Amino acid sequence: MTETGHASRRGVLLGAGAVSAGMVLAACGGKESPPSGGSSGSSETTAKVAAPSVKTADVPVGGGVVLTEAKVVVTQPKAGEFKAFTAVCTHRQCTVSKVADGTIDCPCHGSTFSIADGAVVKGPADEPLAPKTVTVAGDTLTVT
């Protein structure tokens, strides 16, 4: 306020700006998780995502298949032996594109990985693909 008891124009504008900034921050600063015991009401947080699966007949012996959406690769190094790995290359996080000639191949920089254990066969990747768990139920493989 000025000496005469009236608010200055600058004071009013600064005060309005501070209130606006506070309102914007409050609007953007939502909670990251719903309160415990409650539900956010979002189907994204309450829906259970199904584990990726593939038919055993779709995984060739000595080869494999890439489940691109699930970012998983399933291989069959020997008849009846199924393995699964993340399909995300450890070099630059590209998704591997194919399984051929006993290797899992990344199209981005040429890294290849073993279908038996996910180990690096050829770089530039220097870390293996992370293993996943494969469960066989009848003619279906489920990866977790």
RACORHU-V500932 format. One record per backbone hydrogen bond with DSSP energy under -1.0 kcal/mol. NH is the residue of the N-H (numbers start at 1). CO is the residue of the C=O. If there is no record, write none. Layout:
NH | CO
NH | CO
This chain:
2 | 6
5 | 2
12 | 8
13 | 9
14 | 10
15 | 11
16 | 12
17 | 13
18 | 14
19 | 15
20 | 16
21 | 17
22 | 18
23 | 19
24 | 20
25 | 21
26 | 22
27 | 23
28 | 24
29 | 25
38 | 35
46 | 42
47 | 43
54 | 141
56 | 139
58 | 55
59 | 56
62 | 76
63 | 60
65 | 74
67 | 72
68 | 66
71 | 67
72 | 67
73 | 85
74 | 65
75 | 83
76 | 63
81 | 78
83 | 75
85 | 73
86 | 130
87 | 71
89 | 94
93 | 89
96 | 87
97 | 105
98 | 105
100 | 103
103 | 100
104 | 113
105 | 98
106 | 111
112 | 122
113 | 104
114 | 119
115 | 102
118 | 114
121 | 112
122 | 112
129 | 118
132 | 84
135 | 142
137 | 140
140 | 137
141 | 54
142 | 135
143 | 52
144 | 133
